[in-house]
Amino acid sequence: MRDHAEQDRTNSRPSRRALLAATAGTGASLALGGEARPYDSDDSDARLRRIVSRMTLEEKVGQLFVMRVYGHSATAPDQADVDANLAEIGVRTAAELVAKYRVGGIIYFSWAHNTRDPHQIADLSNGIQQASLALPRGLPVLISTDQEHGIVARVGRPATLLPGAMALGANGSRADALTAGRIGGAELRALGIRQDYAPVADVNVNPANPVIGVRSFGADPKAVAGLVAAQVTGYQRASVAATAKHFPGHGDTAVDSHYGFPVIEHTREQWSTVDAPPFRAAIRAGVDSIMTAHIMVPSLDGSGDPATLSRPILTGILRGELGYDGVVVTDSLSMQGVREKYGDDRVPVLALKAGADQLLNPPSIDLAWNAVLAAVRQGELTEERLDTSLLRVLRLKGRLGLLDRPYVTRAGVDRAVGVRGHLLAADRIAERSTTLLVNEGRTLPLSRVTQKRVLVVGADPASPSGTTGPPTTVLARALTELGFTATALPTGTDPTPADIARAVAASAGEVDAVVVGTYNLSGASSQRTLVTALLATGRPVVCVAVRNPYDVAQLPAVQAYLATYSWTDTELRAAARVIAGRVRPRGRLPVPVLRAEDPTRVLYPIGHGLSY
């Protein structure tokens, strides 16, 4: 009942003018020179400094934190989310989080149940803003998320699911990258999300990279730089803050910083020519924020500290050498990479001393908040240092129009989120990204006359938020809609001998062709055994790499191979249209594929891609 009541209140929400009038003299407007006036997006620094001067130390500390919170509602989450909030944060709701710690930002996650559907997300955003603005000296909250698209999408269908970074790298069009950013930004803005932790600016030069991979635009620094700048422009034209990540560059690591502490052994010259160009391009494009990496780069700082806590890297290189004066946000402080060397009470203090402005998602907000407060009171940090970061954050909120227009409407959601024009644009971009790597004997396109009956087998990784099913199901459905008779038979990412036998038996029946989805193939993967067994049946076999294009190196005898760079509906439907010959493949590899038997030799170079 509370959920419906909350929706009813949202539907009958008064106009912005009425809201401002009703809250005049409270935290929803700012008393300046004796009069209550609403926030203006063009507030001068002098005015912003007056805002800062009226804040308590506790409020200043809180404004530098961006925190997670469980629940679909700011005031009435489900009981399981209340329990999770009490266990992890010590509050019951998002409204209580804002009131207790005065946080300047909140990050949405699908696993935290923040992103069920577009109207719910907008209601949650409005509820958070109302809770914050009702407080004395209340400020709007900068709501953020990781909406990279591709394999990382916190907001799912019916929002538009766009191709991710490496797909855009295969597409190669800066115009398409800008369009994707603009569409993604417009939809996030309609939901009340005004800071996106995208684009990834890392140059993925290590095929074994377990955490970046297809989240990167590619392995060519110049190409990555151009696409990063285009995406920054696209997001920010939609009045959403773009965030180039992960500085100083996370592309050459075999360790995931969520679970370990990566070390990047690039020389200073290598860093300058490989890792730095996309960040330089983002800064030239006016990027609103840059996210730090929990990595050690000895050539940039020999102290052994992660970049997030490194003053030589954040202040010396990013601020000094690259001239960046925007907002610096840490990667999540809950990740192991930043917790390896110091305790959770020291990490936020050291991040601020290094030059960070926003402290993202500490494991314990109470411990982190009190640690920063104590550091100021004891003289380790000055209040002036906090003011410097706070002004950067306030300037960003002002540029985004958040100080003047913190609320969104359901009508605005309906006008922007998942609309036909956006969906069509996503489809066209995905078609231009799909990459044909192998096509022996003109296996593709399949014929709807002589190869009508298609079996779709293979990997079924956990779907990105809001997709309509595992890759096998989505591909089979898409092929059926294109005139084939397609049947899905998921065999998983680690098929057993029984799974393989079942797939072989099915392909030996009334089947004209087989489509196999592969996912992160290794030399020992039983997915290789599956493909080999299917090839032995004599049926035409088409493989589709639903994540890493590197998979093709493990299957030298394959007849046809496509790379989609993700397994969202958008990319898989585009792959189906290529398989069916409805569109020609136009993608080109943005990374080299090395030979499995000799990784010093290139199997397919950057730029490789076939058509028909």
N, C-alpha and C positions, 0 to 999 in steps of 0.2 A: 504493500500500500504506500509506503514512503516513497518508493521509486516513482509511482504514478503521480503522487502529489508534487514531487519535485519537478517533474516534467510539466505539470500544469502551471506551476509558478513561472517556469521559464517561458512557456507559451504566452503568458499574460504579462511578460516583463515590460515595465514602462520604458518610454523612450530615453535615449541618452540624456536629453535636456532635462527630463523629469528626474532621472537618477541624480544628476549633478545638483539640481535644485534641492532635491530631498535630502542630499547628504552634505549640503553646504555647511561649513564649519566643523565637519567631522574629518576623519582620515581620508575620505574620498575626494577632498579638495584641499588645497594648500593655502593657508593664511599667509599672505605676503603684504607687507605694508599696511596691516590692519584690515585688509579685505580678504574674503574667501574667494579664490578663483580656481577654476579647474586647471588641471595640468595642460600645458601647451606642448606640442611636439617640437616647437622651435625655441624652447627655453634656452636662454643664454647660460654660459658657464657661471656668470655671477649669480643668476637665479638658482642654478643647481647647487652652487656652493652654499646658498642660504638654506636650501633643503638639508644639505649635509650638516650644517652648523646647528640645526635644531634637533638632530638625531642623538639619541643616547649612544653610549659606547656599545651596549648590548645590541641595539638595533643595527649599528654599523657592521658589527661582526656577523650578524645573521644575514645581512644583505649580500654577503660574499659567498654564501653557500647555495648550492643547487642540490636539492635532495629528492630522493624517491619517496613515494608514498603509495600504499595499496588502496585500491578501491575505485569504483566507477563514479562515485559521488563525493563531493567535498564534505558533505555533512552526514550522509546516511549510507555508508558502504555496507556491503554484506558482512555478516558476522565473522566469517573466516578472514576477511580483510581487516576488520577491527582487531582480531586476535593477532594477525601478522604485524600490524602497526604497533600494537602494544609490546609485542615481543622484540621487535627490531628498533623501534623509534621511541617508544615510551609515550605515544599519543594514540588516540583512537581514530582520528580522521585527518584529512588534509587541512581542514579549517583549524584544527587544534595544532597541527604542525606549524602553520603560519603564525598563529597567535603566540605559541610558546617560544619559537626560535626566530621569528621575523625573517624567515628565509627569503632571499631575493629571487630564487628560481626553484622550479620544480620540474623534474624530468619524468616523462611518461614512458612506461613500458607496457607491452602487451601482457607479459607474465605477471605484472602487478595489477592487471585487470583495469587499466586506465583507458583502454582503447577498444571498447566493445563495438561501437558503431558511431557514425559521424555525429548524430544528434546528442548522443550521450557524451561524447568527447567535448562538444561545444558547451553542454550544460556543466560538465566538470570544470572546464576552464573558467566559465562565468562564476561558478561557485567559489573557486579559489580566489578570483579577483575580488568578489564581494567580501569574502572573509578577510582578505588583506586590507582592502580599502576602508573597512569598518573600524579598523584599529586606529588609535591615536597616531598621527603622522604616518598613516598607512601609505604604502607605495604599491603600484601594480607589480605583479609577479611575472618574471620572464619565464614562460613555459617552454620547455625544449623537449626534443626527442632525437633518436637516431633513425632518421628516415633517409637512408642511403639509396633505397630501392634495390632491385636485384635480391640478393640473399639476405639483406638486412632491411626489414620494413616493419616498424612498430605499428603503423596504421595500415590495416589491410582493406580488402574489399568491404564495401563498394567504392572506397577511394581508388584512384587510378594507380595501378602498379606499373611503374615505368622500368625500362631496362636499367640495370645497375652499371657501375663504372666501367668494368671491363667490356661489357657489351657496347657501351658508348665508345670505348676505345677501338673496338672492332668496326664500329660504324664509321668513326673517324671524322664526323662532322661536328665542328664547333657550334654550328647553328642548331643541330639537333640536341647537343648537350645543353645549350642555353635554353632551348624550348623545354627540355625535360626539367631543368631547374625551375623555370618560370611556372610550369604546371604544378610541379610538386610544391613549390612555395605558395602558390595561390590556394591550394587545397589545405595546406597546413595553417595558413593564416586564417582561413575561414573557420577552422577548428579552435582557434585561440592559441595555437602553437607558433611562437614567433622567433624561435631560435632552432635551427636544424644543425645537428652535428654531422654535416656533410658539406663539401665533398671530401673524400679521401684523397690526399695529395701525395701519398706514398708511392714511390716508383718500385713496382714489384719485380726486382731483378733476381729473386730467389724462387724457383719453382716449388721448393719445399716449404715455403712460408705458410705456416699453419693458421695464421690469424688475418692476413691481408688478402693475398691471392686475388680472386675476382672482384674484391672490393676496390682494387686499384684500377686506374684507367689503362695501365700497361707498363712496359719495361723501357720505353723510350722517353727520357726526361723531357725533351722538347715537346713531344706529342702530349704527354701527360700535363705539362704546364699549360698548354693551350686549352685543353679541355677543362682543367681546374678553373682557369680564369673565366671560361664561358659559363660554367655552372655557378660560380660565385655571382656573376652578373645576373644570371637567370633568377636565382633565389632572391637576390636583393632587389631586383626590379619588382618582385612580388611583396616587398616589405617584410621579408623574413631574413633574419641574420644567417648568413652562411658561416660555416666553421671549417677551415682547412685543417686537416688532421693527417698524421700525428707527428708534430714537430719534435725533433729535427729530421724525421724520416724513418719509417718502420718497415721499409720494403725489403730489406736484406737480412732476414732473421729466420731461424728455424725453431724459435721458441715463442710460444704464445704468452704475451705479457699478462694475460688474465691469470695464468697459473705458474709463471716463472719470471726470471729476470733476464731478458735478452741483452746480448752484447753485440753492437754493430762495430765491425772492425774496419770500416772505411777509413782511409786516410783523410786528412783535411781537404786535399785536392779532390779525392773521389766524392766526398760529401758535397763539395761546391759544385761539381759537374753533374752528379747523379741525383742527390737527394734535395738539394736546395732549389733548383729551378722552379718546381711547382709552387713552392712557398713564396718565392720572389714574385711569381706571376700572380698569385692570389693577393699579395700585398699591393701590387700595382693596380689590380682590379678593385681595390678598396674593400677587401674582405673585413667583415665586422668582427670576427673572432677567429682565433687559432687555438687548436687543442694540442696539449703537450703529449709526449709519449713516455711511457715508463720503461725506457731503454737506457743502457749505458753506451756512450760513444767516447771511448778514451781519447781519441784525437781531438775532440772538442772540449772535454773536461776530464782530466786524469784523476779526479778525486774518487771515482767509483760510485758517485751518486747517479740516480736516474735523472734523465733530462728534466722531468717534472720538478725536481728539487735542486736543479743546478742553476746558480746565478750566472756563471760564465755562459751558459747556453741561452737561458731565457732573457736575461738582462744584457749580457755582453753581445751575443750574436743576434738574437731575434729583435730586441729593442735597439741595440747599438748599431750593429753592422747592417742589418736589413731595414732599420728605420721604422719598425712597426710600433704604432702607439694605440692600437685597438685593444680589444678585450682578449686576454689570454685565459683560457679555461683549462683546467687539468683534465686528463682522462680520469675515469672513475677511481676514486681513492680506495675503493674496495678491492681493486685488483692486486694480485700478488706482487707484480713487478715493482710497485711503489712501496710495498710493505716489507720487502725483503730485508732492508737494512735498518729501518727505523720503526719505532712503535707508532701505533695509530694516533697517539697524542702529539707526536712530533711532526708527522707528515704534513698536516695543514699549515703549521707554523713555518716549516721550512719551505713549503711551496710559495707562501706569501713573501718570504724573505728572498726567494729566487726571482720573483717577478710575476707570479700568477695573480690573476684578479678574481676568478671564480673557482671555488673549491667544489668539485663535483662528487656527489654521492659517497660520502665517507661511510665506512661500515657502522660507525656510531656517531650520529649527529651530536649527541649530548657530550661525548668525550671530545670530539673535534671542536665544537663551539666553545666549550669551556677552556680548552687548551689555547685557542687563539685569544680569548678574553684574558686569560692569565698571562700570556706572553706580552700583551699590551700593558697590563697593570704592573708587571714586573720589569718593564723596560726593554725586553728583547725585541718587541715590535713597537713602533710609535703609532699614535693615533693618526698622524699625518700620512703614514704609509697606508693605513686603511682608507683614508680619504682619497688618496690617489686612485686606488682601485675602484672605490665606490663611485667616483666621478666618471670613470670610464664606463662602468655599468650603467649609470644614469644617462650618460650621453647616448649609449646604445638604445636604451629604452625610449629616449626622446626621438632619435632618428627613425625608429620603427613606428612611431606614432602611438606607442603604448601608454605614454603618460596622459595622452589626451583621449584615446579611444581603447580602453582596456577590454571592452565587452564585444562579443560576437552574437550573431542571431542564427536561429534555425533557418530562416529564409536565406541568409547568406550562405549557409552550408549547402542548401539545395541548389543554389545558383552556381556553386563552384566545385563541389566534391563529386567526382565520378561522373561528370557530365559527358555527353556524347562526344563533343569535340576533343576533350582530353583523352578519352578512351581510344578514339580513332588515331590521334597523334601518337599515343603509346604503341599502338599496333604497327604503324608505319615505321616508327623508329626501330622497333624490334625486328621488323623485316629487313631493314638495312644493316642490322647487326649480326644476323644469323650467318655463320661462317661454314662453308663447305670445305673440308680439309682433304677428303679422299672421295673419289668417284670412279672406281675401276669399272670398265666396261659399261659406262653410262647406266649404272644401277639406278641413279636418280635422274629425273623424277619417276616415281612409281606410276603405273598405268591404272586408271580406275576401271579399265576394261579387262585386261589380262591379269592384273594383280589386285583385284578388288578385295580379297579376303586377307586381312592383315592381323597378325598377332603382335601385341605390344607387351613386352616383358622388361624386367630390369629393376633398377634401383628405385626405392621409394623413401628418400630422406624426409625428415620432418618438414612439413610445408611452411613457407613464410606466412606470416599472419594474413589470413583472409583469402588464401588460395582455395580452390574448390576441390582439391584432392591431391593424391600422390601423382607423380609425373606420368605413370603408366595410365592412370584413369583419365587425366587431362588430355594426353596425347591421343588415346583411343577415341575419346569423345570428339575431339577436334577433327580427326581423320574421318570419322563417321559423318560428321556434318559436311565434310567435303566430298562425300560420295562413296567412300569406302565402307566396308563392313569390318569394323575393327573391334577386337576383343582385348581387354586388359588382363594381364596375369602378372601381378607384382611378384618379384623374386627377391627383393631386398638388396641392401648394400653388401651383404655377406651371404650369398645364396648357399644353401646346403646341398649335398648331393641329391637329396630328394627334390628340392626346388628345381635343380638343373634337369633332373630326369622328367619332372612334370612339364617343364617348358619344352624340352625336346619332344616329348610325346605329343604335346599340343601342336607344335610346329609341323609334325609329321602327318597331321590330319588334314582337314580341308582348309589349308592356309597357303596363300600365294606368296607372301613376303613376311618378314619378321623385322620389327623395330625394337631395338634394345637401348634402354637408357643406362648410361654408366655414370658413376659418381666416385670421384677421387680414387682412381685405379692405382694400385701399387703392383709391384712385380709378383707379390704373393697373393693377390686378391683372387677370391673364387669367382669374381665377376669375369675374369679372363677365361676361366674354365667354362663358364656359361656361354660366352661368345664363341669360343672355339667349338664347343659342342653343337651350337646352333649352325655355325658355318658348315659343319660336317653333314648336316641334313640335306645340303644342296639347295635350300631355299635362299633367295636373296636376303641378305641381312644388312640393315641400315642401323648404324650406331649413332646415338645422340649423347654427347657429353653434356649432362645437365648442370655441371658446375665448372670444373677445371678443364680447359682445352688440352692440358698436358696428358689427359687420359689416352689420347690416340697413340702415343709412343709405346704403350704397352700392348697394342694390338696391330702388329705389322701386317697381318693377313686380311685385315678388314676390307670389305668391298666399298662401303660408303660411310663417311663419318661427318657429322655435323657438330658444331659447337654452339651452345645457346648461352653459356655463361651464368645461367640461373635456371631454376625450375618453377618460376611463377607462371601463372596462366598466360600472361602476355607473351613471354618468350617461347613457351611450348606451343601455343597456337601459331605463332610465326613459324616455328620449325615445321609444324604440320603443313602449313601452306607451301613451304619450300619442298617438303617431301612429295606433296601432291602436284607440284609444278604450277601452282597458282601464282607464285612469285619466284623470281630468280634470286639465288643467294648473292649478297653483295658485301658481306663482311670480310674483313682482312685481319689476320692475327695481329693483336697488339703486343704479343709477347712471343719470344722464340720457343719452339718445342724442341727439346733436346732428345737425342737418341737414348733409349732406355739402357742399351747395352754399353754405351759409351757417352756419358754426359758431357764430355768435352766437345762433342760434335753436334751440329744442329741438324735436326730432322726436317723441320719446317721453320723458315725464318720469319721474323716480323714482316708483315705485309702479305704473307701467303694466304690465298683464298681462291677457290674455284667458282665457276659459274656454269650454266648450261643453257 
